[in-house]
Amino acid sequence: MYGERYFSFVQRLLLSLFLITFVLWITWPALHPDTIPQETILQESAARVPVMASYQGEFGNIRISTQGGLTLGYAYLLINGEAVGDFGTGSLTVRVYPGDILELDCQLYDKAVHFSVEALSASINKDYLLEMVSCYGDISKVGVIVFH
């Protein structure tokens, strides 16, 4: 009699724990969206990345790096005002389209942070981009993407 009640209690307890765990596993991403990993930004190693035409139109790639390879996880690259990646690895390569406005958001740093445009597709006109950009706790403009 005592063994049956104990077994029944343990069975209900385990079932309850399983259900609670399952519900939390399903609902956690919705309740805490900041813990979901961001999509990995395309990292390219080539110094020159070709421009390609696609159904989306002409596009190219640009790589911006921190001076000295510093890892700055709270410095963000903005394209048209939206953050597309951070400099947690010291370098960031992204796809760009004609007319995109590139900016660096370093508002969380109280010291000067320096960046350089390391590589860009051959068809991107570099005259509209700054080669070196320094941020002083603000948002600094890198330039506008214009193709030849």
N, C-alpha and C positions, 0 to 999 in steps of 0.2 A: 504494500500500500504506500509506504513512504517512498520507495524507489520509483513507483509509477508517477507520483506527484513531482518528484525531483526531475525525472526524465521529461515530463510534460513542461515543466518550468524552463528547463534548459532549451528545449525545442522551441518554445515561444520566444525566448530571449534571442536565440540565434536567428530566427526568422525575422524578428523585429530589427536586429542589427543589420541584417542583409538588406531589408527594405529601405532603411534609413540611408545606408551607404549607396544603394542604387539610385535613390531619389537625389541625393547630393551629387553623385557622379553625373547625372543627367542635367541638373539645374545649375551647377557651379559656373560654367562658362557664361550663362545668361546673367547670373548675379554678380560676377566679377570679370567683366570684359577686359580689364587691364592686365590680367594674368595670361591672356592668350598670346602666344608668340606672334610677332609681326611677320608678315611675309618677307622672305629673304630677298634682298635687293640684288639684282644681277651684278655679279662681280666679274669683270673682264681683266685679263692680264696683258692683252696686246696693247701696244702703244697707240696704234691706229686701228680704229674699228670702222669697217666699211658702212656706208649709208645704203640702205635698202629701200626699195619701193614695195609697199604692201597695199592691201585693200584699205588700210587705215591712212594711207598717204605716205609721204616721205618722212623718215625718221633717222636719227643717229644716236650715238652714245657719247657720253662725256664722263670723265673720271676726275674727281676733285679729291685732293688729299690734304691732310693737316701737315703743317710744316714740322718736320722732325718725326713724322709718323706717330704723333700723340694719339692716344685713344680717347676720344671725347664723346661719350655716350649721350650727352645732353646737348650736343650741337647738332642741329638738323639742317638738311637741305630742303628748301621749299621750292616747289615748282608751281607757279601760278597761285602762290599763297598757301599751298597745302604741303605738309611735311611728307616726304617720300622716303626718308631714311636718315640714319644718324651716322656719326663718325666713330662708332664704338670700335671699329677695326683700324681707324686711322685713314681709311680711304673709302670712297663710295663711287660706284659706277651706275649710271641711270640712263634710261632711254629718254630722248627728248624729241620734240616735234617743233616745226617752225612756229615762231611766235611765243614759245614758252619763256616765261620770266623766271630766272633763277636767283634765289636769295639764300643767305645763310643766317640761321636763327641761333644766336649765341647768348640769348638773354639770361641764361642761368650761369654764365661765367662772368666774374667780376674783373678778370684780367684780360689783356689783349690775347686774342687767339688768331693765328695766321693760317691761311689756306692757299693752295695753288691749284690751277687747272693743269692736271698732269697729262691728260690725253683727251682727244676728241676726234670724232669722225672727220675724214678728209673734206667732206662737203660742207661742214659747218664753218661759217665765216667767223674767224677768231677776233676780228676787229670789233665785234659787238660784245665781247666778253673781257673781263679783267683777268689778267694772268695771275695776279696775287691779290688776295682780299684779306683785310684785317678787320676783325670784329672786336668791339669794346663793350660787351654786354648789351648788344643791340641786334637788329636785323640789318644785314649789309647786302647790297645788291651785287650780284656777280655779273649779270648782263641778260641779254635777250638772245634767243636762238634764231639765227638767220642763216639760211643756206645760200651757197654761191649760185 
